[in-house]
Amino acid sequence: MRIETFEMERMQSTWENIVEYDLSESGVRPLSLRELMAMGFDLEKFLDVPLGYSQSNGTLELREALTQIYPGATVDHIEVTNGTSEANYLVALSQIRAGDGFALETPNYMQLWGVPRSLGADTRTFRLRLEHCWEPDWDDFDRAVTEKTRLLYVSNPNNPTGSVLSDNAMKRIVDRCEKTGTYLIADEVYQGAEVAGDRTKSFWGMSDRVIVTSGLSKAWGIPGVRIGWIVGPKELIAECWAQHDYLTIGPNKLSDQIAKIAVQPENRQKCYARTREVLNHNLGIAREWIGSFGGFLEWREPQAGAIALVKYHSDIPSVELCERIRTRQSTLIVPGKQLGVEGFVRIWLGGREAYLREGFRRIGEEFRALQ
Ligand SMILES: Cc1ncc(COP(=O)(O)O)c(C=O)c1O
């Protein structure tokens, strides 16, 4: 199976450990095991866990804990995976046949652009619009999601805009899926990483056409644990498990154990609270910095996620601009092009203050040279 390069991931893995300032990330600064222990996670008993194979679809205890987050789900509605990315991949792999229709919003995390195309799906996009508070262009949406569309992929909260869909928009998306017989993959990995206000509503439970993917990478701040999950109709979960057996067999045993502790309600809230604190602190710094360009930079503040999608008023293509910032300033950010939108860049907001400020200063030098 041939597959095109996943431009953003390859760009990050090539440069993120080489540049002096990596502002290409999207979650809050990751926690260490020591920090998790200081937050009250009981990790001591790990030392006695025999490092055998784990339950390939996730231990019963972990899946039981996850059912608490998704009302109505049983352990058979859940598959635990190696990160949200494997969750998305397994759904695509198990459901797409050559010639099927696939739709996704842009801008987006573009994993489910390359994967469905490699599986022979007729892959279409519909735009989210800054001038509509990053809600879908509904004409585009109706054109992209038809009776031929087997799967529709949205990220909510969205990467890279950080926006959260309104109740109306969610209903409209689900209604369309019911009408066209489409499965919705709702990637909710940023749920719990809201800057303020209520937790983002889950699509789970709105229809039997809904599949949710998520994981510990963003709101929990522990992407290196590599735990994600799929919540969906039982038969579909069984099909994903069948693919999982061939792909990685299952998640790693230590990670399953950490996840079991991390998803307990009290620990979950602690991680969410820490994420919110980091985001609130850093958003103020970003607001001031963006404002200092006097209209040259434009954005809608993210509602969730450690990400700022910033429009710059210049004709320079985003890939060229980011290359310039990397080579001249040793600072990495993501070109909009790699997220399905030109004329924008995505900048990380999840780091420590001094790191963030120096990264902004370096990026700012190149923006000012364009002004
Ligand atoms: C929307 C979205 N889904 C999935 C992923 C991958 O997540 P994970 O690290 O849990 O595999 C990302 C990573 O940035 C993302 O933004």
The ligand as a MOL file (V3000), in Angstrom:
LIG
                    3D

  0  0  0     0  0            999 V3000
M  V30 BEGIN CTAB
M  V30 COUNTS 16 16 0 0 0
M  V30 BEGIN ATOM
M  V30 1 C -6.6430 15.9250 16.3030 0
M  V30 2 C -5.5070 14.9970 16.6330 0
M  V30 3 N -5.7360 13.6830 16.6350 0
M  V30 4 C -4.7670 12.8090 16.9300 0
M  V30 5 C -3.4910 13.2350 17.2310 0
M  V30 6 C -2.4540 12.2130 17.5870 0
M  V30 7 O -2.6020 11.9700 18.9420 0
M  V30 8 P -1.8100 10.8470 19.7400 0
M  V30 9 O -0.5440 11.4770 20.2050 0
M  V30 10 O -2.7390 10.5290 20.8870 0
M  V30 11 O -1.5920 9.7020 18.8400 0
M  V30 12 C -3.2000 14.5890 17.2390 0
M  V30 13 C -1.8330 15.0650 17.5340 0
M  V30 14 O -1.5010 16.2120 17.4320 0
M  V30 15 C -4.2410 15.4950 16.9370 0
M  V30 16 O -4.0260 16.8060 16.9300 0
M  V30 END ATOM
M  V30 BEGIN BOND
M  V30 1 1 1 2
M  V30 2 1 2 3
M  V30 3 2 2 15
M  V30 4 2 3 4
M  V30 5 1 4 5
M  V30 6 1 5 6
M  V30 7 2 5 12
M  V30 8 1 6 7
M  V30 9 1 7 8
M  V30 10 2 8 9
M  V30 11 1 8 10
M  V30 12 1 8 11
M  V30 13 1 12 13
M  V30 14 1 12 15
M  V30 15 2 13 14
M  V30 16 1 15 16
M  V30 END BOND
M  V30 END CTAB
M  END
